């Protein structure tokens, strides 16, 4: 199941509006990189756990 995260759902000084979706490992890695490089979070287990807990299943698209 694809996962999704949306920066607009979290308070941010950068006002980031990026949304990411994909396989869980891809979204987790990309979101961690974004949190560190753009949002200024320190790299570490705590931020990675928060990100993993915040991933949601991508809604099913109806044709």
Biopython code that builds the backbone (N, CA, C, O; Angstrom):
import numpy as np
from Bio.PDB.StructureBuilder import StructureBuilder

atoms = [
    (1, "UNK", "N", (0.844, -1.177, 0.000)),
    (1, "UNK", "CA", (0.000, 0.000, 0.000)),
    (1, "UNK", "C", (0.890, 1.241, 0.000)),
    (1, "UNK", "O", (1.810, 1.356, 0.810)),
    (2, "UNK", "N", (0.608, 2.167, -0.915)),
    (2, "UNK", "CA", (1.363, 3.416, -0.989)),
    (2, "UNK", "C", (1.055, 4.267, 0.237)),
    (2, "UNK", "O", (-0.033, 4.198, 0.809)),
    (3, "UNK", "N", (2.039, 5.068, 0.624)),
    (3, "UNK", "CA", (1.910, 5.971, 1.767)),
    (3, "UNK", "C", (1.986, 7.411, 1.285)),
    (3, "UNK", "O", (2.489, 7.692, 0.197)),
    (4, "UNK", "N", (1.478, 8.321, 2.114)),
    (4, "UNK", "CA", (1.474, 9.732, 1.777)),
    (4, "UNK", "C", (1.759, 10.566, 3.026)),
    (4, "UNK", "O", (1.396, 10.183, 4.138)),
    (5, "UNK", "N", (2.408, 11.702, 2.825)),
    (5, "UNK", "CA", (2.589, 12.697, 3.871)),
    (5, "UNK", "C", (2.475, 14.067, 3.219)),
    (5, "UNK", "O", (2.810, 14.234, 2.046)),
    (6, "UNK", "N", (2.003, 15.042, 3.979)),
    (6, "UNK", "CA", (1.759, 16.382, 3.448)),
    (6, "UNK", "C", (2.258, 17.407, 4.453)),
    (6, "UNK", "O", (1.756, 17.472, 5.575)),
    (7, "UNK", "N", (3.236, 18.204, 4.063)),
    (7, "UNK", "CA", (3.830, 19.192, 4.964)),
    (7, "UNK", "C", (2.816, 20.225, 5.441)),
    (7, "UNK", "O", (3.000, 20.812, 6.507)),
    (8, "UNK", "N", (1.762, 20.459, 4.688)),
    (8, "UNK", "CA", (0.757, 21.446, 5.081)),
    (8, "UNK", "C", (0.020, 21.041, 6.347)),
    (8, "UNK", "O", (-0.636, 21.876, 6.971)),
    (9, "UNK", "N", (0.115, 19.789, 6.733)),
    (9, "UNK", "CA", (-0.574, 19.304, 7.928)),
    (9, "UNK", "C", (0.224, 19.539, 9.209)),
    (9, "UNK", "O", (-0.255, 19.237, 10.302)),
    (10, "UNK", "N", (1.438, 20.078, 9.078)),
    (10, "UNK", "CA", (2.302, 20.268, 10.233)),
    (10, "UNK", "C", (2.754, 21.726, 10.306)),
    (10, "UNK", "O", (3.027, 22.336, 9.272)),
    (11, "UNK", "N", (2.837, 22.290, 11.507)),
    (11, "UNK", "CA", (3.315, 23.670, 11.631)),
    (11, "UNK", "C", (4.746, 23.787, 11.111)),
    (11, "UNK", "O", (5.587, 22.924, 11.364)),
    (12, "UNK", "N", (5.005, 24.872, 10.380)),
    (12, "UNK", "CA", (6.336, 25.031, 9.806)),
    (12, "UNK", "C", (6.614, 26.501, 9.536)),
    (12, "UNK", "O", (5.773, 27.216, 8.991)),
    (13, "UNK", "N", (7.797, 26.941, 9.921)),
    (13, "UNK", "CA", (8.217, 28.304, 9.619)),
    (13, "UNK", "C", (8.448, 28.491, 8.127)),
    (13, "UNK", "O", (8.346, 29.609, 7.622)),
    (14, "UNK", "N", (8.753, 27.421, 7.422)),
    (14, "UNK", "CA", (9.044, 27.516, 5.988)),
    (14, "UNK", "C", (7.786, 27.567, 5.138)),
    (14, "UNK", "O", (7.859, 27.863, 3.945)),
    (15, "UNK", "N", (6.622, 27.281, 5.738)),
    (15, "UNK", "CA", (5.351, 27.255, 5.006)),
    (15, "UNK", "C", (5.410, 26.279, 3.823)),
    (15, "UNK", "O", (4.841, 26.540, 2.763)),
    (16, "UNK", "N", (6.088, 25.184, 4.015)),
    (16, "UNK", "CA", (6.255, 24.166, 2.981)),
    (16, "UNK", "C", (4.898, 23.562, 2.622)),
    (16, "UNK", "O", (4.098, 23.254, 3.505)),
    (17, "UNK", "N", (4.646, 23.395, 1.337)),
    (17, "UNK", "CA", (3.385, 22.839, 0.857)),
    (17, "UNK", "C", (3.601, 21.529, 0.099)),
    (17, "UNK", "O", (2.733, 21.102, -0.662)),
    (18, "UNK", "N", (4.737, 20.900, 0.301)),
    (18, "UNK", "CA", (5.072, 19.686, -0.425)),
    (18, "UNK", "C", (4.288, 18.491, 0.114)),
    (18, "UNK", "O", (4.166, 18.314, 1.326)),
    (19, "UNK", "N", (3.766, 17.685, -0.787)),
    (19, "UNK", "CA", (3.127, 16.417, -0.443)),
    (19, "UNK", "C", (3.896, 15.312, -1.159)),
    (19, "UNK", "O", (4.268, 15.458, -2.323)),
    (20, "UNK", "N", (4.128, 14.226, -0.467)),
    (20, "UNK", "CA", (4.882, 13.105, -1.027)),
    (20, "UNK", "C", (4.045, 11.837, -0.944)),
    (20, "UNK", "O", (3.342, 11.616, 0.042)),
    (21, "UNK", "N", (4.121, 11.006, -1.975)),
    (21, "UNK", "CA", (3.455, 9.710, -1.930)),
    (21, "UNK", "C", (4.316, 8.692, -2.658)),
    (21, "UNK", "O", (5.047, 9.030, -3.589)),
    (22, "UNK", "N", (4.221, 7.459, -2.228)),
    (22, "UNK", "CA", (4.981, 6.382, -2.839)),
    (22, "UNK", "C", (5.050, 5.190, -1.916)),
    (22, "UNK", "O", (4.279, 5.073, -0.963)),
    (23, "UNK", "N", (5.978, 4.315, -2.209)),
    (23, "UNK", "CA", (6.187, 3.153, -1.346)),
    (23, "UNK", "C", (6.669, 3.636, 0.026)),
    (23, "UNK", "O", (7.361, 4.651, 0.107)),
    (24, "UNK", "N", (6.319, 2.931, 1.097)),
    (24, "UNK", "CA", (6.646, 3.402, 2.444)),
    (24, "UNK", "C", (8.115, 3.801, 2.640)),
    (24, "UNK", "O", (8.392, 4.840, 3.239)),
    (25, "UNK", "N", (9.046, 3.001, 2.149)),
    (25, "UNK", "CA", (10.467, 3.297, 2.337)),
    (25, "UNK", "C", (10.863, 4.578, 1.595)),
    (25, "UNK", "O", (11.674, 5.360, 2.091)),
    (26, "UNK", "N", (10.292, 4.787, 0.411)),
    (26, "UNK", "CA", (10.599, 5.978, -0.380)),
    (26, "UNK", "C", (10.107, 7.243, 0.317)),
    (26, "UNK", "O", (10.836, 8.229, 0.427)),
    (27, "UNK", "N", (8.871, 7.201, 0.782)),
    (27, "UNK", "CA", (8.285, 8.371, 1.434)),
    (27, "UNK", "C", (9.001, 8.652, 2.751)),
    (27, "UNK", "O", (9.265, 9.809, 3.080)),
    (28, "UNK", "N", (9.312, 7.612, 3.498)),
    (28, "UNK", "CA", (10.029, 7.779, 4.762)),
    (28, "UNK", "C", (11.387, 8.439, 4.528)),
    (28, "UNK", "O", (11.750, 9.377, 5.238)),
    (29, "UNK", "N", (12.125, 7.964, 3.557)),
    (29, "UNK", "CA", (13.455, 8.506, 3.261)),
    (29, "UNK", "C", (13.364, 9.948, 2.760)),
    (29, "UNK", "O", (14.109, 10.811, 3.224)),
    (30, "UNK", "N", (12.463, 10.215, 1.822)),
    (30, "UNK", "CA", (12.331, 11.557, 1.257)),
    (30, "UNK", "C", (11.839, 12.558, 2.312)),
    (30, "UNK", "O", (12.303, 13.698, 2.356)),
    (31, "UNK", "N", (10.913, 12.132, 3.146)),
    (31, "UNK", "CA", (10.391, 13.013, 4.191)),
    (31, "UNK", "C", (11.471, 13.308, 5.226)),
    (31, "UNK", "O", (11.567, 14.437, 5.706)),
    (32, "UNK", "N", (12.279, 12.320, 5.575)),
    (32, "UNK", "CA", (13.381, 12.542, 6.512)),
    (32, "UNK", "C", (14.375, 13.538, 5.936)),
    (32, "UNK", "O", (14.815, 14.454, 6.632)),
    (33, "UNK", "N", (14.731, 13.364, 4.672)),
    (33, "UNK", "CA", (15.660, 14.301, 4.023)),
    (33, "UNK", "C", (15.089, 15.709, 4.013)),
    (33, "UNK", "O", (15.810, 16.668, 4.288)),
    (34, "UNK", "N", (13.814, 15.852, 3.703)),
    (34, "UNK", "CA", (13.160, 17.158, 3.664)),
    (34, "UNK", "C", (13.123, 17.791, 5.056)),
    (34, "UNK", "O", (13.408, 18.980, 5.205)),
    (35, "UNK", "N", (12.775, 17.006, 6.067)),
    (35, "UNK", "CA", (12.696, 17.529, 7.434)),
    (35, "UNK", "C", (14.034, 18.079, 7.896)),
    (35, "UNK", "O", (14.088, 19.074, 8.618)),
    (36, "UNK", "N", (15.104, 17.434, 7.482)),
    (36, "UNK", "CA", (16.445, 17.849, 7.901)),
    (36, "UNK", "C", (16.943, 19.019, 7.056)),
    (36, "UNK", "O", (17.410, 20.018, 7.604)),
    (37, "UNK", "N", (16.850, 18.911, 5.738)),
    (37, "UNK", "CA", (17.450, 19.919, 4.861)),
    (37, "UNK", "C", (16.618, 21.186, 4.702)),
    (37, "UNK", "O", (17.181, 22.269, 4.537)),
    (38, "UNK", "N", (15.299, 21.080, 4.746)),
    (38, "UNK", "CA", (14.448, 22.250, 4.525)),
    (38, "UNK", "C", (13.848, 22.777, 5.829)),
    (38, "UNK", "O", (13.828, 23.984, 6.071)),
    (39, "UNK", "N", (13.368, 21.870, 6.655)),
    (39, "UNK", "CA", (12.682, 22.294, 7.872)),
    (39, "UNK", "C", (13.614, 22.505, 9.055)),
    (39, "UNK", "O", (13.189, 23.028, 10.085)),
    (40, "UNK", "N", (14.872, 22.110, 8.930)),
    (40, "UNK", "CA", (15.866, 22.378, 9.961)),
    (40, "UNK", "C", (15.854, 21.453, 11.165)),
    (40, "UNK", "O", (16.419, 21.790, 12.206)),
    (41, "UNK", "N", (15.220, 20.292, 11.042)),
    (41, "UNK", "CA", (15.229, 19.338, 12.149)),
    (41, "UNK", "C", (16.592, 18.650, 12.226)),
    (41, "UNK", "O", (17.264, 18.455, 11.214)),
    (42, "UNK", "N", (16.975, 18.296, 13.425)),
    (42, "UNK", "CA", (18.217, 17.550, 13.615)),
    (42, "UNK", "C", (17.994, 16.106, 13.189)),
    (42, "UNK", "O", (16.943, 15.523, 13.459)),
    (43, "UNK", "N", (18.996, 15.533, 12.519)),
    (43, "UNK", "CA", (18.918, 14.133, 12.117)),
    (43, "UNK", "C", (19.022, 13.266, 13.357)),
    (43, "UNK", "O", (19.890, 13.482, 14.204)),
    (44, "UNK", "N", (18.150, 12.302, 13.460)),
    (44, "UNK", "CA", (18.206, 11.407, 14.602)),
    (44, "UNK", "C", (17.008, 10.483, 14.634)),
    (44, "UNK", "O", (16.077, 10.608, 13.839)),
    (45, "UNK", "N", (17.055, 9.568, 15.556)),
    (45, "UNK", "CA", (16.007, 8.553, 15.676)),
    (45, "UNK", "C", (14.648, 9.171, 15.986)),
    (45, "UNK", "O", (13.629, 8.693, 15.487)),
    (46, "UNK", "N", (14.614, 10.226, 16.801)),
    (46, "UNK", "CA", (13.338, 10.826, 17.200)),
    (46, "UNK", "C", (12.559, 11.366, 15.999)),
    (46, "UNK", "O", (11.368, 11.085, 15.863)),
    (47, "UNK", "N", (13.207, 12.129, 15.137)),
    (47, "UNK", "CA", (12.501, 12.687, 13.979)),
    (47, "UNK", "C", (12.081, 11.577, 13.020)),
    (47, "UNK", "O", (11.004, 11.642, 12.428)),
    (48, "UNK", "N", (12.917, 10.575, 12.867)),
    (48, "UNK", "CA", (12.575, 9.469, 11.974)),
    (48, "UNK", "C", (11.376, 8.673, 12.495)),
    (48, "UNK", "O", (10.549, 8.215, 11.707)),
    (49, "UNK", "N", (11.279, 8.508, 13.807)),
    (49, "UNK", "CA", (10.124, 7.821, 14.390)),
    (49, "UNK", "C", (8.857, 8.650, 14.217)),
    (49, "UNK", "O", (7.797, 8.100, 13.919)),
    (50, "UNK", "N", (8.953, 9.968, 14.399)),
    (50, "UNK", "CA", (7.801, 10.849, 14.215)),
    (50, "UNK", "C", (7.312, 10.798, 12.772)),
    (50, "UNK", "O", (6.109, 10.744, 12.517)),
    (51, "UNK", "N", (8.241, 10.814, 11.845)),
    (51, "UNK", "CA", (7.878, 10.752, 10.428)),
    (51, "UNK", "C", (7.192, 9.431, 10.114)),
    (51, "UNK", "O", (6.143, 9.414, 9.472)),
    (52, "UNK", "N", (7.770, 8.335, 10.557)),
    (52, "UNK", "CA", (7.172, 7.021, 10.307)),
    (52, "UNK", "C", (5.771, 6.912, 10.874)),
    (52, "UNK", "O", (4.889, 6.324, 10.248)),
    (53, "UNK", "N", (5.558, 7.473, 12.054)),
    (53, "UNK", "CA", (4.240, 7.422, 12.682)),
    (53, "UNK", "C", (3.227, 8.304, 11.953)),
    (53, "UNK", "O", (2.023, 8.066, 12.042)),
    (54, "UNK", "N", (3.707, 9.322, 11.230)),
    (54, "UNK", "CA", (2.814, 10.251, 10.554)),
    (54, "UNK", "C", (2.428, 9.861, 9.141)),
    (54, "UNK", "O", (1.585, 10.520, 8.532)),
    (55, "UNK", "N", (3.021, 8.811, 8.607)),
    (55, "UNK", "CA", (2.671, 8.385, 7.247)),
    (55, "UNK", "C", (1.275, 7.772, 7.241)),
    (55, "UNK", "O", (0.908, 7.016, 8.140)),
    (56, "UNK", "N", (0.509, 8.112, 6.217)),
    (56, "UNK", "CA", (-0.847, 7.592, 6.084)),
    (56, "UNK", "C", (-0.963, 6.786, 4.796)),
    (56, "UNK", "O", (-0.174, 6.951, 3.865)),
    (57, "UNK", "N", (-1.953, 5.920, 4.765)),
    (57, "UNK", "CA", (-2.235, 5.196, 3.512)),
    (57, "UNK", "C", (-2.744, 6.196, 2.491)),
    (57, "UNK", "O", (-3.528, 7.087, 2.817)),
    (58, "UNK", "N", (-2.295, 6.046, 1.258)),
    (58, "UNK", "CA", (-2.758, 6.915, 0.187)),
    (58, "UNK", "C", (-4.203, 6.549, -0.145)),
    (58, "UNK", "O", (-4.521, 5.371, -0.300)),
    (59, "UNK", "N", (-5.085, 7.556, -0.255)),
    (59, "UNK", "CA", (-6.473, 7.249, -0.606)),
    (59, "UNK", "C", (-6.540, 6.565, -1.974)),
    (59, "UNK", "O", (-5.758, 6.868, -2.876)),
    (60, "UNK", "N", (-7.462, 5.666, -2.102)),
    (60, "UNK", "CA", (-7.670, 4.978, -3.379)),
    (60, "UNK", "C", (-8.312, 5.941, -4.364)),
    (60, "UNK", "O", (-9.293, 6.610, -4.038)),
    (61, "UNK", "N", (-7.763, 6.008, -5.559)),
    (61, "UNK", "CA", (-8.310, 6.859, -6.609)),
    (61, "UNK", "C", (-9.380, 6.081, -7.359)),
    (61, "UNK", "O", (-9.141, 4.970, -7.832)),
    (62, "UNK", "N", (-10.539, 6.666, -7.462)),
    (62, "UNK", "CA", (-11.612, 6.026, -8.230)),
    (62, "UNK", "C", (-11.547, 6.491, -9.667)),
    (62, "UNK", "O", (-11.351, 7.678, -9.928)),
    (63, "UNK", "N", (-11.707, 5.576, -10.600)),
    (63, "UNK", "CA", (-11.631, 5.917, -12.022)),
    (63, "UNK", "C", (-12.921, 6.527, -12.529)),
    (63, "UNK", "O", (-13.021, 6.870, -13.707)),
]
sb = StructureBuilder()
sb.init_structure("model")
sb.init_model(0)
sb.init_chain("A")
sb.init_seg("    ")
for serial, (resi, resn, name, xyz) in enumerate(atoms, 1):
    if name == "N":
        sb.init_residue(resn, " ", resi, " ")
    sb.init_atom(name, np.array(xyz, "f"), 0.0, 1.0, " ", f" {name:<3s}", serial, name[0])
structure = sb.get_structure()
